[in-house]
């Protein structure tokens, strides 16, 4: 198992923890686990060597070969698991060149929950914005929506953070649908335009939209494409106000609680006026 190779021998048993989501190593501090959304502090203290071991193995022993991924803050390994890194940032000519001297590593266990979007029914056939606080399953929900829509429609996933499809060597590690194309690690401002020109999608799916992405999304909608997207937030009204969008930009709004549970689902016309 690829994930077992990432950790030093003495720490591999941590992967056997039921409902494990994350393993966080910080130099000279106790290793912590995210277990089902709850944080557990272990008795193990991570060393600088432990962190370097994790990153080197994630990079198949050649950190330099993965520099383009590392400077984005993470490396994706087989299975779609993500190894996030913190350390000393190297800036040259106002551009982030590299991250070195690692002092934090976040091993995120990829989860695929097939069927979590089944209860949404016909909703996802129209443009939909999925909203929740961090860590509640927005990406997991988008992934399953992509799987469902991509069975009968041309779907383009603009995967700026590489989390929806979890591509490894260009190949999606998750089931995102038979008719789904993926732009991996492509900024939305370029990716949306690109797939509109090149892929003739029925749907575009993208994660964690911000105010700067709204113009591209509106352009796509005017071209007849439907968008499924996500955004951080604790309420539908708060997100609409923060993104500065007309509530009719999306046809449907879905608010998630913990573990991708739908706690509110409304059509644009039923959203409270801001």
Helices and strands as residue ranges (DSSP letters): H 2-6, G 9-16, E 20-26, E 30-35, E 38-45, H 48-58, G 63-66, H 67-70, E 74-76, E 82-92, E 95-108, G 118-125, E 128-132, H 138-149, E 155-159, E 180-184, H 188-198, E 203-206, G 211-213, H 214-222, E 226-232, H 236-243, G 247-249, E 252-256, G 258-260, E 262-267, G 268-270
